[in-house]
Structures are given as C-alpha cells and as structure tokens.
C-alpha cells in the first residue's frame, strides 16, 4: 500500500515515535491503524522482535517474521542507535515534531542516555511519553522480569487460578504473549486520555503502563467482600455437567439451563434435535422449567447429555453454528484459525484486509478493522516496514540531512 | 485531587453486564460524567448475580457490580414506557457519547438506533459493542464472554494437547473493553478537530481476533493450524508452572537465555543434574523437557511460591507466583506500592476495594469513586442535567417512568 493512499483517520494529525520491543508493539499498531503517523525506530540491523516466529514459509529471517508483520502494520520504519550520541541528537530532533513517544525499556534506561521524560519535556512540553514495562516504573518489582507466563501467573488469570484440570498445573493461552497485547492495547487508552488532557491544558505527561496491572483483570470481589477464594477447578454445583462438547470435527460450547432462560437455551436445542429425530419422547417432553443444576439428579443429566452428544457428533462446527443462528440457541463453536478465516460473519463485516508484500511477491490476509465506524474506520495503511525502509524519507527529506551525512551515519552504524 | 482529564465529557450509558460497564468505567474513573441508565424493571445482570456481600442478595450488594461501575451515576428509567424513551432521548441530547452493548439491533428496536440519535444530536459519538456487531448474518446472536472466547480462537489454543480445550472463562470480556475505550477516545479527538460525530459499530469478536493475529497469519501463509501447547514455548525451558509448598500453590518459571539458565542453576544450588549436557542448551532442554520439569518441580516443592519467585527474580530469572485473589489484594507488595486497589466506602456494603485503571498518568491519574446505588442519582441528575422541576419529576414517578 503506497504512501499516497494514506487516508484520513481518527488520529491523522499525530506522530508517534515507537521505540518498543514485543512488549509494546501493539500500541503503535493500533495508533497507526487509527491514522497516526507511527515511526518504528529500530536499532541498526533491526529489532530483536523480528526474531519471533512464526515466519513466512518457516524461513526464520528478520524480514519474514509473521509476528512482526501482525504487530507493525501502518508504521513507517527507521533505524537509529539511541545509545550513540549522534543517535540521541537525531532522536531529540524527531521528538520536537512528535506527539507521542512509546517505549518498553527497563525503567531508567532512557534516562541514562538523557532521553527520559524530564529531558524530552524540555524539547517539547507537549510530548506524551508512554512507557510499557512488566511491573511498572516504581515499586519493589520494578526491575523484575516479566515474560508472558510470569505475567499470567502474577495477574491470576482465569486459567491460572480458577479453571483447569486439578491434575495438571495452571496454564496460559498458548503461543505469542497475550499479556503484551493487553498492555499495548491498554497503553493506547492511557495515551489518548493524556492527549485529551493536552488539548485543554497544552501539557504532555508520562503514562506508566504496568503489564501486571493490565493482566490483573480477573475479579477479586468475593475475596474482598467475603474472604472467600474459589479453589482451582472447583465446581460450584453438585452435579457434573458438560460445557465443552465434542462434535463431528471439533468442539462446541454449550450449557443446558432451566427456568425462564431455558427458552433461550435448552428448549430450542431440543426442538432442533427432535426435528432431526434425535431426541426421544422423554427428552421432547422434558420439564425445563424445573431443571436446575442444584436439584436435577446426575442420572437425569446424563440421560440428557447422552442424546445431546449423539446429536452434536452428527454435525460439524459450521453446521452447529448455522443451526444455532437459525434456531436462536446460545451455542458457539470452538473455532480454529481455519474457522475464523471461513467465518461468514467476519467476511460480511469486511474484517479481513489484503495487504501487499511486494518483496515477497504476495498478498497476505490480515485481521483488519475492529470497528465498522460510520466514517474513518481503523484501517491498515501499509504493511510493516522493512529494516530502515524509511531512513531516506525521514533523514533526508524531513530532517534535511545530505545523502553524504546519511551515508556516514550508516557507516558508523548509528542508523 | 486536581482536575480529572476527562472532566466535562458527558456519557449516556446504556451498558450492562461486563464489557460495556468495564468500558465506561475507564471514562468515569478518568473523570467523565457517566450516567448509567438502568431500570428496576430489568435489573442489570451484576445487580442480581452473586457473589454478594455476606451472601445477602440485593441490587447494591454485588461484588462485581460495585467493582466495574465505579465513579458512575445511576439513573433509573423504564425504557419500555413511552415517556421513558422520551426521557432517554433527553439524555442523548445532553451527551457527547452514548454507549450500549446489547445484542446487535436491540437499540434500533427500542427506537434508540444511531439514525434516531443523530437526529437528536448531530455530532453524537455512539458506541455499539455487540458480540458480532450490528450487521452480517450473525449480527443479533447474543452470548457471553466464554462463548466469544470459544468462537474467537482462544479456547482452541488453551490447555493441553492431549485433552479437550481448556476453559479460560470470559476472556474476551477483558479484551473488548480496551478496544471500545480507546476507540471512543480517538473519536472524541476526531470530533474536537472536525466537529463530526461517529457511529462506532464495534464487534467484540473483531477486537478479540486481533489477539490471535500472529497465528492467523501463520495459517494464512503457512497453512499451519495452531493447537494447544499447555505451557510450552518453543524457545524456552524451563517454561511452566511448578508446584510449591502448600496446597495448590504454584510458581511460573520462564528461562529463555543461557544467562538466565546459568543463574537458575546457581539459585538451585547447582545440583548434579544442572551440569548434565542434556540440559546445557535451550535445544537440549527442549528435547528433555519432561525430565527437566520433573527435576525443577522436585526443587520448587521445597519452597513457598513467594520464595521461589523472590529468589529467582532477585537473581534475574523470570518467575512469578500464581496469584489468588487473596495474594493480589493482601500480599502483593507491587500492587500495594502502586496503589492498585482503591478502598471505598459504600453505604450498604461498607468498605470495599475496586481496581484503578491500569494506566498511571503522571499529571492526571484516575480517581476511583464508589459505584452508585440503583437510582441513587435519578432525582439529582434530572434536576441538574435536564433542569426538571420537582413537580415534573413527581409526575414521572407517579407514571412509573423512573422504575
């Protein structure tokens, strides 16, 4: 996607300098998709996050990281070594015309190079500095390390302390870090609250994003009010009921419910089963008004579930979802990435975005806009930058350096 | 406290359950005037769901309600009453932002769709946060966060490869509000600059799929379908949660680099096995991971989770205890230092604690005030915001409009 196609977005007038590693990449991605001019600043040779897989055709090269692609859309990219004096001077120049700096270095790192907030504020009092770290800028844990699994643990996420098999350890969601995506997304919230304040006051400020705080989303109120902690895997009901069911090609999520909610849940499903001749007379005339996880016996529940499993096993996830929509049943499939790409809903919402990667001679389908807004929706304006792709554009055209100066910076490995 | 950053932003909030109220809590904690429009006729889910203070049910006693509705005002309006709709529209005329998270199409059916709202207030920003959005074949499909977690691709990659997908609860309920809040904030800035309002038709589903972005690309490009991996990471070992002293106590340990491995070995006192070549490199450790995990567990079980975490982190090895609610609220020195929970005084349940916003702003931090009792601000708000007289309000009460 060429630069000239850059269209108006909600955040079009703003410039973001993105110094983050994998902990904060999501922040700039979202701001870029909202139209901001995000400049990803990488160290010469490229960010380490480019080494994170999966990779295009499994070729583990810095220009082929799909992880990098996904989290750096709508950004331009330059290389700059901010540990070098010459690099610091260039960064300071860039700060003068920027609105946001986002970074995820250990607390105090930028101060060491005279690039902390107190220094940048003098260059540009309107600058908003967003810092994303595992445990925040202060406190006894501020220098502790926090990869995803550790942050899931201290955050006490649902699969860590509530759900799960009691004969297995607490677990996280597999693959790339969810914690970093939470923090990067939340950081945009903080950045934009600071922007709102700046519009009235003229002042920038610091936004301190602790990933631990972001991961601490699971309710704690029962402890707070009643000093009660639910044991891991503990069921709150006296019977065994199935929630995740097998079907022909995977799993669906479904729960039988009685009382008034049975109208929404149980009755339409049994009617559908009956239509296909897969509910016996007993089930067809079952008294759902009095069904309850507290009073209905295990024997009866098992009898209902036996027929249900047979029915589910005769249908695919796609068929189950189509039937759930048709019969208005609150049942959902457990989707794989294949199912997501096949989803008629996501297609109808124009969610998927084709992004050109000319260097790879291909086009890749990306998750696109999260909001179908009436005007200026979020939009991927360009693929992730190559290493130093916009060095000339920024250093020569914008900062007015000569070709020779840029060559020299390159030779001395500043850029 | 100084001026809060979003002071002056006016929100007519029709949200309920989790995703919507969590979104508007962001705006309220940062100082927006959020009027939660609810009804005795159809009580908001978390006003009737346990846990309650002392297990005594009551619309003002819910733990979750009081945690995710901080800093808001409550106004009760019976929307089913014709005059109720008229009153709701007056709040729309007052508001900068209208928020709702019913199933797709519901607001339109109630006569409060975007087109209607725009007639009342041309530059209104409206957030609709339905599960599936307002269009498409599944638009009006209702559901909860656990179901959205299933269909958004997270359940499939949660849990153990040899078992059915593991539950991660209402996971997307913690993802979607962040996208909602940031998009409203972006829209507020857009409106300030252009004078234009916006309709934000956000599908919680679409926001959530962004959290599986990299594995979506892996399928698109490499046709690899992501499957559950337990706690495994391709580039780290040890990388799991390990049992510690006590009942169901665990500590996560994640060793990525050789340097971290060396430090890990030092902390464990360098028993013979740590020198075994089969654990010398990360590749070797990955190949012998099952045996490694057994040996690590045999070490961790001798210590409390806090001891394991502190000893390893002090040495520079990533580790974190698996926190319960009690750990977080009473024992976590970091959360305490950073004043994560605010102690609030509530007229019915007494002292309780609610979380602040995760982002700490140096000049304009959020301020968490207790959640409202049902209808607590109805009369005052009708007077202040809509300039209604006592007589007019009395009439609405008699006609059942404010139930």
Interface residues (C-beta under 8 A of the other chain):
Chain A: X10 X11 X13 X30 X34 X53 X54 X56 X57 X58 X66 X67 X69 X70 X71 X117 X135 X136 X138 X139 X140 X141 X142 X144 X145 X146 X147 X148 X149 X150 X151 X152 X153 X154 X155 X156 X157 X158 X159 X160 X161 X162 X163 X164 X165 X166 X168 X169 X170 X171 X172 X173 X174 X175 X176 X178 X181 X182 X183 X185 X186 X187 X188 X189 X190 X192 X193 X194 X195 X196 X197 X199 X203 X205 X206 X207 X208 X209 X210 X212 X213 X214 X216 X217 X218 X219 X220 X221 X222 X223 X224 X225 X226 X227 X228 X229 X231 X232 X243 X244 X246 X251 X252 X253 X264 X321 X324 X325 X330 X331 X332 X333 X334 X335 X336 X337 X338 X339 X340 X341 X344 X345 X346 X348 X349 X351 X364 X365 X366 X367 X369 X370 X371 X372 X373 X374 X375 X376 X378
Chain B: X5 X6 X9 X26 X30 X51 X52 X53 X54 X55 X62 X63 X64 X66 X67 X114 X132 X133 X134 X135 X136 X137 X138 X139 X141 X142 X143 X144 X146 X147 X148 X150 X151 X152 X153 X154 X155 X156 X157 X158 X159 X160 X163 X164 X165 X166 X167 X168 X169 X170 X171 X174 X175 X178 X179 X181 X182 X183 X185 X186 X187 X188 X189 X190 X192 X193 X196 X198 X199 X200 X201 X202 X203 X205 X206 X207 X209 X210 X211 X212 X213 X214 X215 X216 X217 X218 X219 X220 X221 X222 X224 X225 X226 X227 X228 X229 X230 X231 X232 X233 X234 X236 X239 X240 X241 X242 X243 X248 X250 X251 X252 X254 X256 X313 X316 X317 X318 X319 X320 X321 X322 X323 X324 X325 X326 X327 X328 X329 X332 X333 X334 X335 X337 X338 X340 X341 X349 X352 X353 X355 X357 X358 X359 X360 X361 X362 X363 X364
